[in-house]
Amino acid sequence: MNTLLIILVALSVIILGLGLILIQRLRRNHALRLLQLTSQKASDAAAATALNQLSQQDLLPALTAPLVSQVAADIWGRGVLVFEYQVTAGKLTAAQLTMLTHQLEQALVQAAKQQGLTAFKPDIPVFTVSDIWLLTGNLHFDIAYMRNQATFDYVADMRKLSVEKGTN
């Protein structure tokens, strides 16, 4: 009888512990998803402002539809705030991508200031273009919102890979 009671108490403690872990995980996932959604909205607004500025400078065609991003880094880990965009490339060539990256980052700095956005560290930019490429007449680029350490680490890792592969 005492053995049965001990087993029941042990099982109850295990079930309670698993329940608490599940609740904690659900709360964490909800908080991360909320962070991701708010960051994506801010990134979309900054990217649209930056692209409109580049369009006015005749560097890119004007946007013909609302700018919508996809989460680019879900497979790299939770909390990474990198969003992929795709727009018409117009006459843009692969040789111009380095220059465009710099101009896009400068336009993103201005957009972030207008929105009152800040990075998680004061000495880094709010947004970074972490990847950019041309594919079938479209310009694809990833914008990292440097709002947390996970995103900062992701961008650093991607840059290391780029240097190692010689694609930077």
C-alpha positions as a Markdown table, in Angstrom:
| # | Residue | x | y | z |
|---|---|---|---|---|
| 1 | Met | 0.0 | 0.0 | 0.0 |
| 2 | Asn | 2.8 | 2.4 | 0.9 |
| 3 | Thr | 4.6 | 1.6 | -2.4 |
| 4 | Leu | 1.4 | 2.3 | -4.4 |
| 5 | Leu | 1.0 | 5.7 | -2.6 |
| 6 | Ile | 4.6 | 6.6 | -3.3 |
| 7 | Ile | 4.3 | 5.7 | -7.0 |
| 8 | Leu | 1.1 | 7.8 | -7.2 |
| 9 | Val | 2.7 | 10.8 | -5.6 |
| 10 | Ala | 5.8 | 10.4 | -7.8 |
| 11 | Leu | 3.6 | 10.2 | -10.9 |
| 12 | Ser | 1.6 | 13.3 | -9.8 |
| 13 | Val | 4.8 | 15.2 | -9.3 |
| 14 | Ile | 6.1 | 14.2 | -12.7 |
| 15 | Ile | 2.8 | 15.1 | -14.4 |
| 16 | Leu | 2.7 | 18.5 | -12.6 |
| 17 | Gly | 6.3 | 19.2 | -13.6 |
| 18 | Leu | 5.6 | 18.4 | -17.2 |
| 19 | Gly | 2.5 | 20.5 | -17.2 |
| 20 | Leu | 4.5 | 23.5 | -15.8 |
| 21 | Ile | 7.2 | 23.0 | -18.4 |
| 22 | Leu | 4.6 | 22.9 | -21.2 |
| 23 | Ile | 2.9 | 26.1 | -19.9 |
| 24 | Gln | 6.3 | 27.8 | -19.7 |
| 25 | Arg | 7.2 | 26.8 | -23.2 |
| 26 | Leu | 3.8 | 28.0 | -24.6 |
| 27 | Arg | 4.3 | 31.4 | -22.9 |
| 28 | Arg | 7.8 | 31.7 | -24.2 |
| 29 | Asn | 6.7 | 30.8 | -27.7 |
| 30 | His | 3.9 | 33.3 | -27.6 |
| 31 | Ala | 6.2 | 36.0 | -26.4 |
| 32 | Leu | 8.7 | 35.2 | -29.2 |
| 33 | Arg | 6.0 | 35.2 | -31.8 |
| 34 | Leu | 4.7 | 38.6 | -30.6 |
| 35 | Leu | 8.3 | 40.0 | -30.7 |
| 36 | Gln | 8.7 | 38.6 | -34.3 |
| 37 | Leu | 5.4 | 40.1 | -35.5 |
| 38 | Thr | 6.0 | 43.5 | -34.0 |
| 39 | Ser | 9.6 | 43.5 | -35.4 |
| 40 | Gln | 8.3 | 42.3 | -38.8 |
| 41 | Lys | 5.8 | 45.2 | -39.0 |
| 42 | Ala | 8.6 | 47.7 | -38.1 |
| 43 | Ser | 10.9 | 46.2 | -40.6 |
| 44 | Asp | 8.3 | 46.2 | -43.3 |
| 45 | Ala | 7.6 | 49.9 | -42.7 |
| 46 | Ala | 11.3 | 50.8 | -42.7 |
| 47 | Ala | 12.0 | 48.7 | -45.8 |
| 48 | Ala | 9.1 | 50.4 | -47.6 |
| 49 | Thr | 10.3 | 53.9 | -46.7 |
| 50 | Ala | 13.9 | 52.9 | -47.8 |
| 51 | Leu | 12.8 | 51.4 | -51.1 |
| 52 | Asn | 10.6 | 54.5 | -51.9 |
| 53 | Gln | 13.7 | 56.7 | -51.2 |
| 54 | Leu | 15.8 | 54.5 | -53.6 |
| 55 | Ser | 13.0 | 54.6 | -56.1 |
| 56 | Gln | 13.0 | 58.4 | -56.0 |
| 57 | Gln | 16.8 | 58.3 | -56.7 |
| 58 | Asp | 16.0 | 56.0 | -59.8 |
| 59 | Leu | 18.0 | 53.2 | -58.2 |
| 60 | Leu | 15.0 | 50.8 | -58.2 |
| 61 | Pro | 11.5 | 50.8 | -59.8 |
| 62 | Ala | 8.7 | 52.2 | -57.7 |
| 63 | Leu | 6.8 | 49.7 | -55.5 |
| 64 | Thr | 3.6 | 48.7 | -57.2 |
| 65 | Ala | 2.1 | 46.8 | -54.2 |
| 66 | Pro | 2.5 | 46.9 | -50.4 |
| 67 | Leu | 5.8 | 45.5 | -49.3 |
| 68 | Val | 5.3 | 42.2 | -47.5 |
| 69 | Ser | 8.1 | 40.1 | -45.9 |
| 70 | Gln | 8.6 | 36.5 | -45.0 |
| 71 | Val | 10.5 | 35.4 | -41.9 |
| 72 | Ala | 13.9 | 34.3 | -43.3 |
| 73 | Ala | 15.6 | 32.8 | -40.3 |
| 74 | Asp | 13.0 | 30.5 | -38.6 |
| 75 | Ile | 15.3 | 27.5 | -39.2 |
| 76 | Trp | 18.2 | 29.2 | -37.5 |
| 77 | Gly | 16.6 | 29.5 | -34.1 |
| 78 | Arg | 14.0 | 31.2 | -32.1 |
| 79 | Gly | 14.2 | 34.9 | -31.7 |
| 80 | Val | 16.2 | 35.7 | -34.9 |
| 81 | Leu | 14.6 | 38.7 | -36.5 |
| 82 | Val | 15.5 | 38.5 | -40.2 |
| 83 | Phe | 12.9 | 39.2 | -42.9 |
| 84 | Glu | 13.1 | 38.4 | -46.6 |
| 85 | Tyr | 11.8 | 40.8 | -49.3 |
| 86 | Gln | 11.3 | 40.5 | -53.0 |
| 87 | Val | 10.8 | 43.4 | -55.4 |
| 88 | Thr | 11.2 | 44.0 | -59.1 |
| 89 | Ala | 14.8 | 44.6 | -60.0 |
| 90 | Gly | 14.3 | 46.8 | -63.0 |
| 91 | Lys | 17.6 | 47.4 | -64.8 |
| 92 | Leu | 19.7 | 46.4 | -61.7 |
| 93 | Thr | 22.7 | 44.2 | -62.4 |
| 94 | Ala | 24.6 | 41.8 | -60.1 |
| 95 | Ala | 27.6 | 44.2 | -60.3 |
| 96 | Gln | 25.5 | 47.0 | -58.6 |
| 97 | Leu | 24.5 | 44.9 | -55.6 |
| 98 | Thr | 27.3 | 46.0 | -53.3 |
| 99 | Met | 26.6 | 49.6 | -54.0 |
| 100 | Leu | 22.8 | 49.1 | -53.6 |
| 101 | Thr | 23.4 | 47.2 | -50.3 |
| 102 | His | 25.2 | 50.3 | -48.9 |
| 103 | Gln | 22.5 | 52.7 | -50.1 |
| 104 | Leu | 19.7 | 50.5 | -48.8 |
| 105 | Glu | 21.4 | 50.3 | -45.4 |
| 106 | Gln | 21.8 | 54.1 | -45.3 |
| 107 | Ala | 18.1 | 54.5 | -46.3 |
| 108 | Leu | 17.2 | 52.1 | -43.5 |
| 109 | Val | 19.1 | 54.1 | -41.0 |
| 110 | Gln | 17.1 | 57.2 | -41.9 |
| 111 | Ala | 13.8 | 55.2 | -41.8 |
| 112 | Ala | 14.7 | 53.8 | -38.3 |
| 113 | Lys | 15.3 | 57.3 | -37.1 |
| 114 | Gln | 12.0 | 58.4 | -38.4 |
| 115 | Gln | 10.3 | 55.5 | -36.6 |
| 116 | Gly | 12.2 | 56.0 | -33.4 |
| 117 | Leu | 13.7 | 52.5 | -33.5 |
| 118 | Thr | 16.8 | 51.5 | -31.8 |
| 119 | Ala | 19.1 | 48.4 | -31.8 |
| 120 | Phe | 19.8 | 46.4 | -28.7 |
| 121 | Lys | 23.3 | 47.9 | -28.6 |
| 122 | Pro | 23.9 | 51.6 | -29.2 |
| 123 | Asp | 27.0 | 51.1 | -31.4 |
| 124 | Ile | 25.3 | 49.0 | -34.1 |
| 125 | Pro | 22.8 | 49.9 | -36.8 |
| 126 | Val | 19.1 | 49.1 | -36.2 |
| 127 | Phe | 18.8 | 47.3 | -39.6 |
| 128 | Thr | 21.4 | 45.4 | -41.6 |
| 129 | Val | 21.1 | 43.9 | -45.1 |
| 130 | Ser | 22.2 | 40.4 | -44.3 |
| 131 | Asp | 21.9 | 39.0 | -47.8 |
| 132 | Ile | 21.0 | 40.3 | -51.3 |
| 133 | Trp | 20.7 | 38.6 | -54.7 |
| 134 | Leu | 19.0 | 38.8 | -58.1 |
| 135 | Leu | 16.8 | 36.0 | -59.3 |
| 136 | Thr | 14.6 | 35.9 | -62.4 |
| 137 | Gly | 14.3 | 39.7 | -62.7 |
| 138 | Asn | 13.6 | 40.2 | -59.0 |
| 139 | Leu | 15.7 | 41.7 | -56.2 |
| 140 | His | 15.7 | 39.5 | -53.1 |
| 141 | Phe | 17.2 | 40.8 | -49.9 |
| 142 | Asp | 17.1 | 40.0 | -46.2 |
| 143 | Ile | 16.9 | 42.7 | -43.5 |
| 144 | Ala | 18.0 | 41.9 | -40.0 |
| 145 | Tyr | 16.4 | 44.0 | -37.3 |
| 146 | Met | 19.2 | 44.1 | -34.7 |
| 147 | Arg | 16.9 | 44.0 | -31.7 |
| 148 | Asn | 18.4 | 41.1 | -29.8 |
| 149 | Gln | 21.6 | 39.1 | -29.4 |
| 150 | Ala | 20.2 | 36.1 | -31.4 |
| 151 | Thr | 19.9 | 38.3 | -34.5 |
| 152 | Phe | 23.3 | 39.9 | -34.0 |
| 153 | Asp | 24.8 | 36.4 | -33.7 |
| 154 | Tyr | 23.0 | 35.2 | -36.8 |
| 155 | Val | 24.3 | 38.1 | -38.9 |
| 156 | Ala | 27.8 | 37.5 | -37.7 |
| 157 | Asp | 27.6 | 33.8 | -38.5 |
| 158 | Met | 26.3 | 34.5 | -42.0 |
| 159 | Arg | 29.1 | 37.0 | -42.6 |
| 160 | Lys | 31.7 | 34.4 | -41.5 |
| 161 | Leu | 30.1 | 31.8 | -43.9 |
| 162 | Ser | 30.2 | 34.4 | -46.7 |
| 163 | Val | 33.8 | 35.2 | -46.1 |
| 164 | Glu | 34.7 | 31.5 | -46.0 |
| 165 | Lys | 32.8 | 30.8 | -49.2 |
| 166 | Gly | 34.2 | 33.9 | -50.9 |
| 167 | Thr | 30.8 | 35.2 | -51.7 |
| 168 | Asn | 31.0 | 38.5 | -49.8 |
